[in-house]
Amino acid sequence: MRPRARTSLPAIARAAFFAAGIAALAAPAARAEDVPALAAAVRAYAGPVTKFAYAFTDLNGDRVADAVVLLTDREYCGSEGCALLVLQGTAAGFTVISKSTLANQPVKVSAEAHQGWRTLLVWVKGGAAPPHFVRLRYAAGHYPADAGRQPAARADLGATAKTLFFALGPAP
């Protein structure tokens, strides 16, 4: 007869922490008016015929859907990535709070937060470094402008982060 495997208390605590982190990252339900409001905000910022992909998630814990947007037009993309916008959701629509360059999918939302906003993990490629995730940490009212110059994300952040699934923005 084989002895029963023991589960250590730290493993149980880690599992509970992981489950709580995932629950905290659950995206609020997008309202029917969110996509047109998001499209209006993105196009006001980037141009009336700009193509984009988006994902809704609550980045600041206010239970209102915020948006992470990749601008996919040639004007906003290069060989190393595209522009990434973060828009804060409000009752009146969406407001652009930051633009970061050189971003690619996948984009993940970490359980880590700084100044009340979740840390984003963004895939970067190109240049001398191999492709990897970097950490975009919110500070002073925005996320960093150049994803390619940010520190590599720690493996533990990526392991517990929520991957965002992007949808294509509506045609202009």
NUKE-260110 format. One record per atom (N, C-alpha, C): atom name; z negated, y negated, x negated. Coordinates in pm, whole numbers, plus 50000, padded with zeros to 5 digits. Last residue first. Example, Ala and Ser with C-alpha at 12.3 -4.5 7.8 and 13.67 -1.06 7.14 Angstrom:
% residues 2
+-------+-------+-------+-------+
! atome !    pz !    py !    px !
+-------+-------+-------+-------+
!     N ! 49292 ! 50225 ! 48715 !
!    CA ! 49286 ! 50106 ! 48633 !
!     C ! 49213 ! 49997 ! 48710 !
!     N ! 49220 ! 50569 ! 48681 !
!    CA ! 49220 ! 50450 ! 48770 !
!     C ! 49220 ! 50330 ! 48680 !
+-------+-------+-------+-------+
***
This chain:
% residues 172
+-------+-------+-------+-------+
! atome !    pz !    py !    px !
+-------+-------+-------+-------+
!     N ! 54004 ! 44897 ! 51518 !
!    CA ! 53998 ! 44755 ! 51555 !
!     C ! 54079 ! 44726 ! 51681 !
!     N ! 53842 ! 45206 ! 51596 !
!    CA ! 53961 ! 45133 ! 51553 !
!     C ! 53952 ! 44989 ! 51600 !
!     N ! 53496 ! 45264 ! 51509 !
!    CA ! 53606 ! 45255 ! 51605 !
!     C ! 53722 ! 45174 ! 51551 !
!     N ! 53408 ! 45451 ! 51213 !
!    CA ! 53396 ! 45335 ! 51301 !
!     C ! 53514 ! 45327 ! 51395 !
!     N ! 53324 ! 45792 ! 51185 !
!    CA ! 53422 ! 45686 ! 51160 !
!     C ! 53401 ! 45573 ! 51262 !
!     N ! 52995 ! 45885 ! 51080 !
!    CA ! 53103 ! 45889 ! 51178 !
!     C ! 53200 ! 45777 ! 51144 !
!     N ! 52796 ! 46065 ! 50847 !
!    CA ! 52870 ! 45947 ! 50885 !
!     C ! 52977 ! 45978 ! 50988 !
!     N ! 52478 ! 46172 ! 50812 !
!    CA ! 52611 ! 46220 ! 50849 !
!     C ! 52686 ! 46102 ! 50910 !
!     N ! 52240 ! 46167 ! 50552 !
!    CA ! 52303 ! 46097 ! 50662 !
!     C ! 52442 ! 46155 ! 50686 !
!     N ! 51979 ! 46383 ! 50469 !
!    CA ! 52119 ! 46348 ! 50447 !
!     C ! 52175 ! 46280 ! 50570 !
!     N ! 51653 ! 46309 ! 50380 !
!    CA ! 51740 ! 46341 ! 50493 !
!     C ! 51882 ! 46294 ! 50462 !
!     N ! 51469 ! 46452 ! 50104 !
!    CA ! 51538 ! 46343 ! 50172 !
!     C ! 51629 ! 46396 ! 50283 !
!     N ! 51354 ! 46639 ! 49945 !
!    CA ! 51290 ! 46615 ! 50074 !
!     C ! 51361 ! 46507 ! 50156 !
!     N ! 51512 ! 46645 ! 49717 !
!    CA ! 51481 ! 46771 ! 49785 !
!     C ! 51424 ! 46750 ! 49924 !
!     N ! 51519 ! 46384 ! 49620 !
!    CA ! 51638 ! 46442 ! 49681 !
!     C ! 51609 ! 46567 ! 49762 !
!     N ! 51260 ! 46362 ! 49514 !
!    CA ! 51305 ! 46272 ! 49621 !
!     C ! 51424 ! 46331 ! 49695 !
!     N ! 51257 ! 46556 ! 49313 !
!    CA ! 51169 ! 46574 ! 49428 !
!     C ! 51207 ! 46481 ! 49543 !
!     N ! 51438 ! 46452 ! 49123 !
!    CA ! 51475 ! 46571 ! 49199 !
!     C ! 51387 ! 46589 ! 49323 !
!     N ! 51481 ! 46098 ! 49124 !
!    CA ! 51404 ! 46216 ! 49085 !
!     C ! 51441 ! 46333 ! 49176 !
!     N ! 51787 ! 45931 ! 49068 !
!    CA ! 51683 ! 45973 ! 49163 !
!     C ! 51611 ! 46096 ! 49109 !
!     N ! 51848 ! 45704 ! 48803 !
!    CA ! 51873 ! 45833 ! 48867 !
!     C ! 51756 ! 45868 ! 48957 !
!     N ! 51849 ! 45348 ! 48863 !
!    CA ! 51798 ! 45469 ! 48797 !
!     C ! 51833 ! 45595 ! 48876 !
!     N ! 52161 ! 45161 ! 48891 !
!    CA ! 52026 ! 45198 ! 48935 !
!     C ! 51980 ! 45326 ! 48867 !
!     N ! 52420 ! 45085 ! 48859 !
!    CA ! 52323 ! 45041 ! 48757 !
!     C ! 52179 ! 45078 ! 48792 !
!     N ! 52568 ! 45165 ! 49079 !
!    CA ! 52595 ! 45226 ! 48950 !
!     C ! 52496 ! 45189 ! 48841 !
!     N ! 52498 ! 44993 ! 49287 !
!    CA ! 52440 ! 45127 ! 49283 !
!     C ! 52457 ! 45192 ! 49146 !
!     N ! 52430 ! 44673 ! 49294 !
!    CA ! 52518 ! 44762 ! 49217 !
!     C ! 52452 ! 44899 ! 49205 !
!     N ! 52238 ! 44541 ! 49451 !
!    CA ! 52380 ! 44512 ! 49472 !
!     C ! 52473 ! 44609 ! 49401 !
!     N ! 51951 ! 44698 ! 49611 !
!    CA ! 52025 ! 44652 ! 49492 !
!     C ! 52176 ! 44638 ! 49518 !
!     N ! 51857 ! 44568 ! 49938 !
!    CA ! 51874 ! 44680 ! 49846 !
!     C ! 51955 ! 44629 ! 49726 !
!     N ! 51630 ! 44295 ! 50028 !
!    CA ! 51759 ! 44365 ! 50024 !
!     C ! 51752 ! 44487 ! 49933 !
!     N ! 51385 ! 44160 ! 50010 !
!    CA ! 51471 ! 44137 ! 50125 !
!     C ! 51605 ! 44208 ! 50127 !
!     N ! 51254 ! 44244 ! 49777 !
!    CA ! 51289 ! 44102 ! 49793 !
!     C ! 51394 ! 44081 ! 49904 !
!     N ! 51379 ! 44575 ! 49789 !
!    CA ! 51287 ! 44477 ! 49730 !
!     C ! 51342 ! 44337 ! 49755 !
!     N ! 51444 ! 44919 ! 49822 !
!    CA ! 51440 ! 44787 ! 49887 !
!     C ! 51339 ! 44698 ! 49818 !
!     N ! 51618 ! 45113 ! 49595 !
!    CA ! 51486 ! 45077 ! 49646 !
!     C ! 51489 ! 44935 ! 49700 !
!     N ! 51819 ! 45366 ! 49545 !
!    CA ! 51828 ! 45227 ! 49588 !
!     C ! 51698 ! 45193 ! 49659 !
!     N ! 51868 ! 45594 ! 49295 !
!    CA ! 51768 ! 45547 ! 49390 !
!     C ! 51792 ! 45399 ! 49418 !
!     N ! 52146 ! 45818 ! 49268 !
!    CA ! 52063 ! 45708 ! 49220 !
!     C ! 51971 ! 45664 ! 49332 !
!     N ! 52278 ! 46136 ! 49191 !
!    CA ! 52215 ! 46048 ! 49288 !
!     C ! 52137 ! 45939 ! 49215 !
!     N ! 52586 ! 46176 ! 49001 !
!    CA ! 52445 ! 46202 ! 49028 !
!     C ! 52396 ! 46107 ! 49138 !
!     N ! 52844 ! 46263 ! 48768 !
!    CA ! 52804 ! 46225 ! 48904 !
!     C ! 52658 ! 46265 ! 48931 !
!     N ! 52771 ! 46170 ! 48422 !
!    CA ! 52819 ! 46266 ! 48524 !
!     C ! 52775 ! 46220 ! 48663 !
!     N ! 52862 ! 45857 ! 48267 !
!    CA ! 52760 ! 45949 ! 48319 !
!     C ! 52823 ! 46048 ! 48417 !
!     N ! 53069 ! 45682 ! 48207 !
!    CA ! 53033 ! 45784 ! 48107 !
!     C ! 52936 ! 45889 ! 48162 !
!     N ! 53257 ! 45635 ! 48510 !
!    CA ! 53195 ! 45587 ! 48387 !
!     C ! 53160 ! 45703 ! 48297 !
!     N ! 53176 ! 45830 ! 48805 !
!    CA ! 53259 ! 45744 ! 48722 !
!     C ! 53183 ! 45694 ! 48601 !
!     N ! 52950 ! 45807 ! 49085 !
!    CA ! 53036 ! 45882 ! 48992 !
!     C ! 53118 ! 45782 ! 48912 !
!     N ! 52666 ! 45850 ! 49299 !
!    CA ! 52754 ! 45767 ! 49217 !
!     C ! 52831 ! 45856 ! 49122 !
!     N ! 52506 ! 45874 ! 49604 !
!    CA ! 52584 ! 45947 ! 49505 !
!     C ! 52672 ! 45849 ! 49431 !
!     N ! 52185 ! 45748 ! 49675 !
!    CA ! 52329 ! 45731 ! 49688 !
!     C ! 52398 ! 45804 ! 49573 !
!     N ! 51907 ! 45724 ! 49865 !
!    CA ! 51962 ! 45797 ! 49752 !
!     C ! 52113 ! 45801 ! 49771 !
!     N ! 51691 ! 45462 ! 49963 !
!    CA ! 51816 ! 45534 ! 49982 !
!     C ! 51853 ! 45605 ! 49852 !
!     N ! 51364 ! 45425 ! 50090 !
!    CA ! 51450 ! 45429 ! 49972 !
!     C ! 51574 ! 45511 ! 50005 !
!     N ! 51271 ! 45234 ! 50377 !
!    CA ! 51296 ! 45362 ! 50311 !
!     C ! 51389 ! 45345 ! 50191 !
!     N ! 51058 ! 44951 ! 50375 !
!    CA ! 51192 ! 45007 ! 50398 !
!     C ! 51208 ! 45135 ! 50317 !
!     N ! 50814 ! 44834 ! 50305 !
!    CA ! 50838 ! 44870 ! 50444 !
!     C ! 50973 ! 44930 ! 50476 !
!     N ! 50810 ! 44811 ! 50030 !
!    CA ! 50810 ! 44689 ! 50110 !
!     C ! 50854 ! 44717 ! 50254 !
!     N ! 50942 ! 45127 ! 50018 !
!    CA ! 50896 ! 45016 ! 49937 !
!     C ! 50914 ! 44890 ! 50019 !
!     N ! 50903 ! 45481 ! 50065 !
!    CA ! 50933 ! 45347 ! 50116 !
!     C ! 50877 ! 45243 ! 50020 !
!     N ! 51013 ! 45817 ! 50073 !
!    CA ! 50954 ! 45707 ! 49997 !
!     C ! 50996 ! 45573 ! 50059 !
!     N ! 51175 ! 45987 ! 50202 !
!    CA ! 51048 ! 45958 ! 50269 !
!     C ! 50975 ! 45844 ! 50198 !
!     N ! 51518 ! 45876 ! 50180 !
!    CA ! 51397 ! 45935 ! 50125 !
!     C ! 51277 ! 45905 ! 50213 !
!     N ! 51828 ! 45952 ! 50292 !
!    CA ! 51714 ! 45864 ! 50318 !
!     C ! 51589 ! 45936 ! 50274 !
!     N ! 52144 ! 45972 ! 50122 !
!    CA ! 52022 ! 46032 ! 50176 !
!     C ! 51916 ! 45925 ! 50198 !
!     N ! 52486 ! 46017 ! 50121 !
!    CA ! 52378 ! 45918 ! 50116 !
!     C ! 52259 ! 45984 ! 50184 !
!     N ! 52740 ! 46197 ! 49938 !
!    CA ! 52639 ! 46181 ! 50042 !
!     C ! 52543 ! 46066 ! 50012 !
!     N ! 52948 ! 45908 ! 49935 !
!    CA ! 52872 ! 46007 ! 50011 !
!     C ! 52848 ! 46126 ! 49920 !
!     N ! 52901 ! 45629 ! 49712 !
!    CA ! 52978 ! 45741 ! 49766 !
!     C ! 52887 ! 45823 ! 49856 !
!     N ! 52923 ! 45298 ! 49575 !
!    CA ! 52851 ! 45402 ! 49648 !
!     C ! 52948 ! 45507 ! 49701 !
!     N ! 52990 ! 45054 ! 49449 !
!    CA ! 53003 ! 45181 ! 49377 !
!     C ! 52927 ! 45296 ! 49443 !
!     N ! 52759 ! 44802 ! 49572 !
!    CA ! 52890 ! 44852 ! 49531 !
!     C ! 52877 ! 44989 ! 49465 !
!     N ! 52584 ! 44697 ! 49859 !
!    CA ! 52579 ! 44761 ! 49728 !
!     C ! 52718 ! 44815 ! 49696 !
!     N ! 52443 ! 44450 ! 50054 !
!    CA ! 52570 ! 44514 ! 50017 !
!     C ! 52552 ! 44569 ! 49877 !
!     N ! 52208 ! 44387 ! 50321 !
!    CA ! 52246 ! 44406 ! 50182 !
!     C ! 52383 ! 44472 ! 50171 !
!     N ! 52182 ! 44315 ! 50584 !
!    CA ! 52074 ! 44273 ! 50494 !
!     C ! 52109 ! 44297 ! 50348 !
!     N ! 52351 ! 44219 ! 50869 !
!    CA ! 52368 ! 44272 ! 50733 !
!     C ! 52253 ! 44221 ! 50648 !
!     N ! 52231 ! 44299 ! 51186 !
!    CA ! 52239 ! 44195 ! 51084 !
!     C ! 52252 ! 44260 ! 50948 !
!     N ! 52315 ! 44380 ! 51523 !
!    CA ! 52292 ! 44421 ! 51384 !
!     C ! 52313 ! 44304 ! 51290 !
!     N ! 52153 ! 44306 ! 51831 !
!    CA ! 52266 ! 44364 ! 51759 !
!     C ! 52225 ! 44403 ! 51618 !
!     N ! 51926 ! 44219 ! 51962 !
!    CA ! 52048 ! 44140 ! 51980 !
!     C ! 52169 ! 44199 ! 51909 !
!     N ! 51725 ! 44384 ! 51881 !
!    CA ! 51758 ! 44385 ! 52023 !
!     C ! 51890 ! 44313 ! 52049 !
!     N ! 51853 ! 44516 ! 51571 !
!    CA ! 51763 ! 44431 ! 51648 !
!     C ! 51802 ! 44443 ! 51795 !
!     N ! 51895 ! 44686 ! 51264 !
!    CA ! 51914 ! 44683 ! 51408 !
!     C ! 51809 ! 44596 ! 51474 !
!     N ! 52030 ! 44584 ! 50962 !
!    CA ! 51907 ! 44599 ! 51040 !
!     C ! 51941 ! 44589 ! 51187 !
!     N ! 52251 ! 44752 ! 50753 !
!    CA ! 52235 ! 44656 ! 50861 !
!     C ! 52108 ! 44687 ! 50938 !
!     N ! 52390 ! 44784 ! 50444 !
!    CA ! 52275 ! 44822 ! 50524 !
!     C ! 52256 ! 44711 ! 50626 !
!     N ! 52698 ! 44895 ! 50306 !
!    CA ! 52620 ! 44792 ! 50374 !
!     C ! 52500 ! 44855 ! 50441 !
!     N ! 52870 ! 44970 ! 50019 !
!    CA ! 52775 ! 45023 ! 50115 !
!     C ! 52697 ! 44906 ! 50174 !
!     N ! 53196 ! 44998 ! 49891 !
!    CA ! 53083 ! 44912 ! 49925 !
!     C ! 53000 ! 44977 ! 50035 !
!     N ! 53276 ! 45294 ! 49695 !
!    CA ! 53302 ! 45192 ! 49796 !
!     C ! 53178 ! 45104 ! 49815 !
!     N ! 53383 ! 45426 ! 49373 !
!    CA ! 53311 ! 45425 ! 49499 !
!     C ! 53349 ! 45307 ! 49587 !
!     N ! 53545 ! 45437 ! 49151 !
!    CA ! 53406 ! 45478 ! 49134 !
!     C ! 53325 ! 45473 ! 49263 !
!     N ! 53793 ! 45340 ! 49219 !
!    CA ! 53785 ! 45478 ! 49172 !
!     C ! 53642 ! 45528 ! 49160 !
!     N ! 53705 ! 45146 ! 49510 !
!    CA ! 53773 ! 45165 ! 49383 !
!     C ! 53755 ! 45310 ! 49341 !
!     N ! 53693 ! 44951 ! 49810 !
!    CA ! 53676 ! 45076 ! 49736 !
!     C ! 53755 ! 45073 ! 49606 !
!     N ! 53756 ! 44728 ! 49957 !
!    CA ! 53614 ! 44752 ! 49929 !
!     C ! 53588 ! 44879 ! 49850 !
!     N ! 54029 ! 44732 ! 49992 !
!    CA ! 53968 ! 44607 ! 49945 !
!     C ! 53823 ! 44629 ! 49900 !
!     N ! 54078 ! 44975 ! 50116 !
!    CA ! 54109 ! 44958 ! 49974 !
!     C ! 54040 ! 44836 ! 49913 !
!     N ! 53805 ! 45056 ! 50341 !
!    CA ! 53933 ! 44991 ! 50310 !
!     C ! 53951 ! 44979 ! 50159 !
!     N ! 53549 ! 45147 ! 50398 !
!    CA ! 53645 ! 45242 ! 50341 !
!     C ! 53783 ! 45184 ! 50315 !
!     N ! 53217 ! 45082 ! 50369 !
!    CA ! 53344 ! 45016 ! 50396 !
!     C ! 53451 ! 45097 ! 50325 !
!     N ! 52961 ! 45258 ! 50510 !
!    CA ! 53051 ! 45259 ! 50395 !
!     C ! 53180 ! 45191 ! 50438 !
!     N ! 52641 ! 45176 ! 50631 !
!    CA ! 52786 ! 45169 ! 50652 !
!     C ! 52857 ! 45175 ! 50517 !
!     N ! 52362 ! 45240 ! 50815 !
!    CA ! 52414 ! 45247 ! 50679 !
!     C ! 52565 ! 45263 ! 50696 !
!     N ! 52155 ! 45071 ! 51049 !
!    CA ! 52282 ! 45136 ! 51016 !
!     C ! 52309 ! 45130 ! 50867 !
!     N ! 51873 ! 45136 ! 51264 !
!    CA ! 51939 ! 45056 ! 51163 !
!     C ! 52068 ! 45131 ! 51128 !
!     N ! 51726 ! 45162 ! 51576 !
!    CA ! 51828 ! 45218 ! 51488 !
!     C ! 51883 ! 45111 ! 51394 !
!     N ! 51380 ! 45118 ! 51587 !
!    CA ! 51510 ! 45064 ! 51628 !
!     C ! 51612 ! 45116 ! 51527 !
!     N ! 51132 ! 45180 ! 51489 !
!    CA ! 51185 ! 45262 ! 51598 !
!     C ! 51311 ! 45204 ! 51661 !
!     N ! 51055 ! 45060 ! 51256 !
!    CA ! 51032 ! 44985 ! 51380 !
!     C ! 51085 ! 45057 ! 51505 !
!     N ! 51097 ! 45168 ! 51001 !
!    CA ! 50986 ! 45217 ! 51082 !
!     C ! 50959 ! 45141 ! 51210 !
!     N ! 51322 ! 45103 ! 50855 !
!    CA ! 51203 ! 45019 ! 50838 !
!     C ! 51088 ! 45055 ! 50932 !
!     N ! 51532 ! 45276 ! 50912 !
!    CA ! 51493 ! 45257 ! 50772 !
!     C ! 51362 ! 45182 ! 50755 !
!     N ! 51647 ! 45499 ! 51123 !
!    CA ! 51543 ! 45396 ! 51122 !
!     C ! 51493 ! 45383 ! 50979 !
!     N ! 52003 ! 45530 ! 51144 !
!    CA ! 51872 ! 45583 ! 51107 !
!     C ! 51772 ! 45468 ! 51112 !
!     N ! 52347 ! 45603 ! 51179 !
!    CA ! 52228 ! 45534 ! 51229 !
!     C ! 52103 ! 45606 ! 51181 !
!     N ! 52633 ! 45552 ! 50982 !
!    CA ! 52527 ! 45645 ! 51024 !
!     C ! 52410 ! 45561 ! 51070 !
!     N ! 52989 ! 45506 ! 50943 !
!    CA ! 52852 ! 45461 ! 50967 !
!     C ! 52761 ! 45577 ! 51002 !
!     N ! 53281 ! 45375 ! 50788 !
!    CA ! 53208 ! 45492 ! 50837 !
!     C ! 53062 ! 45450 ! 50847 !
!     N ! 53563 ! 45156 ! 50847 !
!    CA ! 53431 ! 45188 ! 50795 !
!     C ! 53381 ! 45320 ! 50855 !
!     N ! 53816 ! 44909 ! 50802 !
!    CA ! 53778 ! 45046 ! 50838 !
!     C ! 53643 ! 45077 ! 50774 !
!     N ! 53881 ! 44584 ! 50921 !
!    CA ! 53817 ! 44668 ! 50820 !
!     C ! 53780 ! 44805 ! 50877 !
!     N ! 53990 ! 44384 ! 51067 !
!    CA ! 54057 ! 44515 ! 51072 !
!     C ! 53998 ! 44613 ! 50970 !
!     N ! 53836 ! 44148 ! 51034 !
!    CA ! 53861 ! 44202 ! 51168 !
!     C ! 53927 ! 44340 ! 51173 !
!     N ! 53577 ! 44155 ! 50781 !
!    CA ! 53713 ! 44127 ! 50826 !
!     C ! 53745 ! 44203 ! 50953 !
!     N ! 53307 ! 44174 ! 50710 !
!    CA ! 53409 ! 44225 ! 50619 !
!     C ! 53553 ! 44197 ! 50660 !
!     N ! 53144 ! 44048 ! 50909 !
!    CA ! 53110 ! 44040 ! 50767 !
!     C ! 53231 ! 44069 ! 50677 !
!     N ! 53264 ! 44110 ! 51146 !
!    CA ! 53233 ! 43970 ! 51120 !
!     C ! 53204 ! 43949 ! 50972 !
!     N ! 53268 ! 44387 ! 51119 !
!    CA ! 53395 ! 44314 ! 51112 !
!     C ! 53373 ! 44164 ! 51094 !
!     N ! 52995 ! 44446 ! 51147 !
!    CA ! 53067 ! 44486 ! 51026 !
!     C ! 53194 ! 44403 ! 51012 !
!     N ! 52942 ! 44344 ! 51406 !
!    CA ! 52871 ! 44291 ! 51289 !
!     C ! 52945 ! 44323 ! 51159 !
!     N ! 53115 ! 44503 ! 51563 !
!    CA ! 53127 ! 44356 ! 51565 !
!     C ! 53060 ! 44296 ! 51441 !
!     N ! 53012 ! 44758 ! 51513 !
!    CA ! 53150 ! 44726 ! 51476 !
!     C ! 53170 ! 44574 ! 51469 !
!     N ! 52757 ! 44730 ! 51631 !
!    CA ! 52770 ! 44754 ! 51487 !
!     C ! 52910 ! 44716 ! 51440 !
!     N ! 52833 ! 44700 ! 51898 !
!    CA ! 52756 ! 44593 ! 51833 !
!     C ! 52765 ! 44607 ! 51681 !
!     N ! 52961 ! 44949 ! 51947 !
!    CA ! 53036 ! 44823 ! 51954 !
!     C ! 52964 ! 44706 ! 51886 !
!     N ! 52726 ! 45118 ! 51891 !
!    CA ! 52850 ! 45128 ! 51813 !
!     C ! 52935 ! 45001 ! 51826 !
!     N ! 52522 ! 45039 ! 52080 !
!    CA ! 52503 ! 45026 ! 51936 !
!     C ! 52634 ! 45028 ! 51858 !
!     N ! 52544 ! 45085 ! 52350 !
!    CA ! 52596 ! 44958 ! 52301 !
!     C ! 52584 ! 44943 ! 52149 !
!     N ! 52416 ! 45329 ! 52384 !
!    CA ! 52560 ! 45321 ! 52409 !
!     C ! 52619 ! 45193 ! 52350 !
!     N ! 52185 ! 45377 ! 52111 !
!    CA ! 52216 ! 45336 ! 52248 !
!     C ! 52368 ! 45325 ! 52262 !
!     N ! 52065 ! 45649 ! 51926 !
!    CA ! 52154 ! 45532 ! 51933 !
!     C ! 52184 ! 45503 ! 52079 !
!     N ! 51734 ! 45741 ! 51882 !
!    CA ! 51857 ! 45765 ! 51957 !
!     C ! 51938 ! 45636 ! 51960 !
!     N ! 51621 ! 45724 ! 51547 !
!    CA ! 51606 ! 45690 ! 51688 !
!     C ! 51739 ! 45714 ! 51757 !
!     N ! 51596 ! 45999 ! 51325 !
!    CA ! 51667 ! 45878 ! 51367 !
!     C ! 51640 ! 45850 ! 51514 !
!     N ! 51319 ! 46097 ! 51142 !
!    CA ! 51403 ! 46124 ! 51257 !
!     C ! 51465 ! 45995 ! 51307 !
!     N ! 51142 ! 46060 ! 50939 !
!    CA ! 51278 ! 46015 ! 50916 !
!     C ! 51369 ! 46037 ! 51036 !
!     N ! 50910 ! 46178 ! 51021 !
!    CA ! 50911 ! 46032 ! 51010 !
!     C ! 51051 ! 45977 ! 50992 !
!     N ! 50982 ! 46445 ! 50998 !
!    CA ! 50959 ! 46389 ! 51131 !
!     C ! 50964 ! 46236 ! 51126 !
!     N ! 50989 ! 46463 ! 50718 !
!    CA ! 51111 ! 46483 ! 50795 !
!     C ! 51095 ! 46424 ! 50935 !
!     N ! 50715 ! 46421 ! 50660 !
!    CA ! 50817 ! 46331 ! 50608 !
!     C ! 50947 ! 46341 ! 50685 !
!     N ! 50597 ! 46641 ! 50785 !
!    CA ! 50563 ! 46506 ! 50831 !
!     C ! 50668 ! 46406 ! 50784 !
!     N ! 50708 ! 46849 ! 50632 !
!    CA ! 50735 ! 46841 ! 50776 !
!     C ! 50705 ! 46702 ! 50830 !
!     N ! 50596 ! 46785 ! 50378 !
!    CA ! 50741 ! 46789 ! 50397 !
!     C ! 50776 ! 46775 ! 50545 !
!     N ! 50322 ! 46817 ! 50433 !
!    CA ! 50372 ! 46688 ! 50391 !
!     C ! 50523 ! 46679 ! 50414 !
!     N ! 50320 ! 47092 ! 50493 !
!    CA ! 50280 ! 46996 ! 50596 !
!     C ! 50331 ! 46856 ! 50562 !
!     N ! 50399 ! 47194 ! 50243 !
!    CA ! 50480 ! 47220 ! 50362 !
!     C ! 50448 ! 47121 ! 50474 !
!     N ! 50185 ! 47110 ! 50081 !
!    CA ! 50321 ! 47061 ! 50054 !
!     C ! 50410 ! 47080 ! 50176 !
!     N ! 49978 ! 47257 ! 50198 !
!    CA ! 49973 ! 47110 ! 50202 !
!     C ! 50111 ! 47052 ! 50177 !
!     N ! 50064 ! 47512 ! 50130 !
!    CA ! 50050 ! 47477 ! 50271 !
!     C ! 50049 ! 47325 ! 50285 !
!     N ! 50047 ! 47492 ! 49853 !
!    CA ! 50176 ! 47520 ! 49915 !
!     C ! 50173 ! 47483 ! 50063 !
!     N ! 49768 ! 47448 ! 49814 !
!    CA ! 49864 ! 47343 ! 49778 !
!     C ! 50002 ! 47367 ! 49842 !
!     N ! 49665 ! 47698 ! 49906 !
!    CA ! 49643 ! 47576 ! 49983 !
!     C ! 49740 ! 47466 ! 49943 !
!     N ! 49888 ! 47975 ! 49878 !
!    CA ! 49792 ! 47881 ! 49822 !
!     C ! 49780 ! 47758 ! 49910 !
!     N ! 49894 ! 48275 ! 50026 !
!    CA ! 49956 ! 48143 ! 50033 !
!     C ! 49853 ! 48045 ! 49984 !
!     N ! 49931 ! 48601 ! 49896 !
!    CA ! 49846 ! 48487 ! 49930 !
!     C ! 49930 ! 48360 ! 49936 !
!     N ! 50047 ! 48907 ! 50021 !
!    CA ! 50071 ! 48786 ! 49941 !
!     C ! 49981 ! 48674 ! 49989 !
!     N ! 49858 ! 49207 ! 50023 !
!    CA ! 49916 ! 49095 ! 50097 !
!     C ! 49933 ! 48974 ! 50007 !
!     N ! 49944 ! 49483 ! 49817 !
!    CA ! 49851 ! 49378 ! 49858 !
!     C ! 49926 ! 49265 ! 49930 !
!     N ! 50088 ! 49783 ! 49943 !
!    CA ! 50100 ! 49662 ! 49863 !
!     C ! 50001 ! 49557 ! 49911 !
!     N ! 50000 ! 50116 ! 49916 !
!    CA ! 50000 ! 50000 ! 50000 !
!     C ! 50000 ! 49876 ! 49911 !
+-------+-------+-------+-------+
***
